[in-house]
Amino acid sequence: MTRSGKRFVNESNSYHDFCQAMVARCRAEDGDGTEPAAWFVIDHRAFRKYGLGYAKPAPVPYKALIENGYLLRGRTLPELAAQMGADAVQLERTVAEFNGPAARGEDPAFGKGTTSYNRSLGDPEHGPNPCLAPIKDAPFYAVRLYVGDLGTFAGLKTNSNAQVLDEDGRPLQGLYSVGNDAASIMGGNYPGGGITLGPAITFGYIAARHIAGANE
């Protein structure tokens, strides 16, 4: 959730979709001058079973992460909200609205756990929805989330042979580009894991065949 205390996305979606939603919500709430950021909030049961960011599941100690400010902990949700700089009343309301449906495995607000992609990332031993559980067991924990760089969708424009094209769309003889150096064939979207590796392998193979004249 953002500092407004409200959720803004299906948290089990891809990090690409998550970050796009986070940036859009933060800009809507704070304008363009504030760095987009959100808080990941969980309860003690989930924290010790799954961990949270750099904080690992039990029995790994986590006190140092609280002391250095990375991990926040509150005995109550309002206490946690105060540390987050979030709206405490809205945060409690958000959690209350989330908990009832979550106990039934439902997320009417964002549909968390309703796709095969979501469910593949959840806990297969937890039901009825592997992605959902109420946030109810104190103390409560939070870490702050920022947008980071993982790869690029921009790059050199290429043709179907992985040849780099000039400004007029003509192949530059002897120059090829694949992987993250080439413009993504996904057009700025993230349909699933491996969207950089798959095209890199495929177009590396295509480029090698073209260089060897195997396609002629």
N, C-alpha and C positions, 0 to 999 in steps of 0.2 A: 504494500500500500504506500501511497505518497504521504507527505506530512499532513494532508487533509484528513487522514485516517480512513480513506476509502480505497477499496480494491479498484483495479483498472483493467485487468486482463485475466484470461485463463492462464494460471501460472505453470501449467503443464505443457503449454505450447512451446515451440522452439525458441531458443534465445533470440533469434532474429525477430520473430513476431513479438516476443516479450519486450525487447528494447524499443521497437518502433512504437508500441503502445505506451511505454513509459515516457518516451520523449514527447509524444503527442499530449499525454495527460499533464505532464509537468509544464509544458508550454502553455496549455490552456489555463492552468492554475496560477502559474508564476510569471508568465511571459518568457521572452527569449533570453533575458539577461541572467537567468539562474541556471546553473549546471543541473541537468536532469538527474534525479536520484530518487530511489524508493527504498522501502524497508521490507525485509523478509521477516515475518513474525511467526513464531511457533511456540508450542508449549513444552513443558519439561519432558513429558513422555516422548514426544517426537524428537526432541533435541538429543536425548540420550540414546535413542534407538538409531537415528539416522545422521546425527550431526548437523552442522549448519556452517557452510563455507569452510574456513580453515579449522573450525572447531569440529573435532572428530567424535564419532559415537563413543559411548562408554566401553571400556573404562579409561579412555584417554583423558588426561586432565585438561582443563580449559581455563583455569583461573588466570593465567597470564594474558589470555585474550580479553578478559574483562578488565584487567588492570591497565592494558595498553589502549583501551577504548574501542577495539575492533568489535567486540561482542558486548551487547547491552543485555542486562538482566533486571527484571522488575518483579517484585513479589505480587503485584497486581498489574492489570492492564493500564490503569491511569499512571502508575509509577513508571512503567515502561514508556508510555507515551510522553511523559515529561522529559525523559532522557533523549527520546527521539526528536523532541521539538514538534510533536504531532498533536492534533486535536484529540484530546483524551475522550471527550464525550462521543465524538464520531467514531473513534477507534473501537470503543466498547460497543457501540451500536453495530458497527460493521461485523465484529466478531459474533455478536448475538444473532444477527441475521444469517451469518454463515453457518453457525453451529447446528441449528436444527436440521436443515436439509443435509448437511454434511454427514450427520449421524445416520441418515437414510441412504447415503451414497449419492446425493444429488447436489447440483450446483446450478440453481435456476438463473443466477446472475450471469455466469460465463460458460457453463457447460463443461466444467473441468472433469476430465475422465470419461468423456463421451466418445472419444475417437480412439482408434487403435494406436495411433502415435502417442497420445496421452498415456494410455494404459500400459504401453510397453515400458514407460519410464517410471511406473509406480511400483508399489510393493505387491507382488503376486500373492503373498500370504495374508494380505489385509483385504477385508471385504466390508460392505458389498462393492465398494469402489476403491481400487488400488491407489487412487490419487487423492482421496479425501478422508479426513477425520476431524472431529471437532477440536477447537483450540480451547481447552478447559482446565488443564492440569498445571497449576502454578508451581514454580515461578515461570515467567514468560521471557522469551529471548528474541533478540532482533539483530540483524546485521544490515548495514547500508549497502545498497547496490548502485553501481555506476555503469555507464556504457563504456565498453572497452573495444579495442581493435583486435580482431581475430584474423581477418583476411581482407581481400578487396574484391569488389565486383567490377572495378574499373581496370582497364589494361589496354594493351595494343589490339586494334581491330584486325581480325583475321578472316580468312575465307574457309571453305570446307576442307581445304588441304592443310590448314594451320599456317598458311603463309601470311605474313604481315602485309597489310594493305597501306598504300600511301593515301594522301588526302583526296585523291580522285578515285579511290577504290580499286587501284591496280596493284597486283602482287609485287612486292619487292623481292627480286630474285635472290635466292640464297638465304633469306631471312624468315625464320619460323618462330612461332611463339605458342607455348602451351602452359597449362597450369595457371597460377595466379598472375603470371606476366601477361596473359591474354585476357581480353574482355570476357566476362562470364557469359556462357550461353544461357544461364538462368535469368538473365535480364534483371538482376537486383532482387530476385526472390530466393527463398530457402525452402524447397520442397522436402528436404530431409537430409540426414547425415550422408557425407561422402560427395557432396556436390562440387567440391574442388578436386578430390582425388579421382573420381570417376572420369570426368572430362580430361584431366591431365594424362591419365593412362591411355585413354582412347585416342586423344589427338596426338599424343606422343607417338603412338603406333602409326597413326595416319601420316604424320610428318615423316617418319622414318621410311615408310613405304614410298612416299612421294619423292623423297630425296634419292632413294635407290631406283626410282623409275619403275617400281613394281605396279603402279596404277595405270601405266601406259599400255 
